Amino acid sequence: EIAPTLVASVLPANFAELGDQVVAIEQAGIDRIQWDVMDGRFVPNLTFGPDVIAACRDRVTMGFEAHLMVEHPDPMLSRWVEAGCGIVIVHAEACRHLHRTLSTIRELGARPGVALNPATGLETVEHVLDLVDLLLIMTVNPGFGGQAYLASMEPKIAAARAEIDRRGLDIELEVDGGIGPATIAAAARAGARVFCAGSALFAGNSLADRAAELRRAATA
Ligand code: DX5
């Protein structure tokens, strides 16, 4: 029985009180924060830059992962690391030279991750799995929180789990999008071990209760 890793997407957080919100996320016993970085080009939404992440860094000690939903992320890779993100996730679809980009993240001292949009096949990352510590399989089309979970991604999740295990790779398999009490168990059965949730965690008035509910539902 592997305990699920719970990651909070900050997208539904109250941006007017972001520092206090990250403290509340840590106090709720959530394992990591995902900063949903969006540039208005790769996805039709625009969120925050490295300075916003840096402003929250010292409020908590928990890990930060930057999910770069941005075109051509290379010029700013060091900025996310300097802002305090221990994991930097780029989209395979946004990188002209993905092998080099992932190698650069590692050289900068962060853990590289690669994300796949729903339409992108696992074969896209076949030749770079040895370079990453994390594979993020999107279970929504990126850009917004509160969308419906795409169960059609479960074969891709299962294929990723099989490939990681077959090659004996030490890779966190994360899913992101529409993860909640009604969907997390199916994603876990398919082979995911890391679960990023936004609206399911911020629903109601207790992050801790929602987090506990998700952890229970993951192994139900
Ligand atoms: C989507 C974001 C996801 C999203 C998750 O573009 O990358 O992290 O915020 O939110 P929910 O859990 O509400 O789908």
Boltz pocket constraint, residues with backbone or C-beta under 6 A from the ligand:
constraints:
  - pocket:
      binder: B
      contacts: [[A, 9], [A, 11], [A, 12], [A, 34], [A, 36], [A, 67], [A, 140], [A, 141], [A, 142], [A, 143], [A, 144], [A, 145], [A, 146], [A, 147], [A, 176], [A, 177], [A, 178], [A, 179], [A, 196], [A, 197], [A, 198], [A, 199], [A, 200]]
      max_distance: 6.0
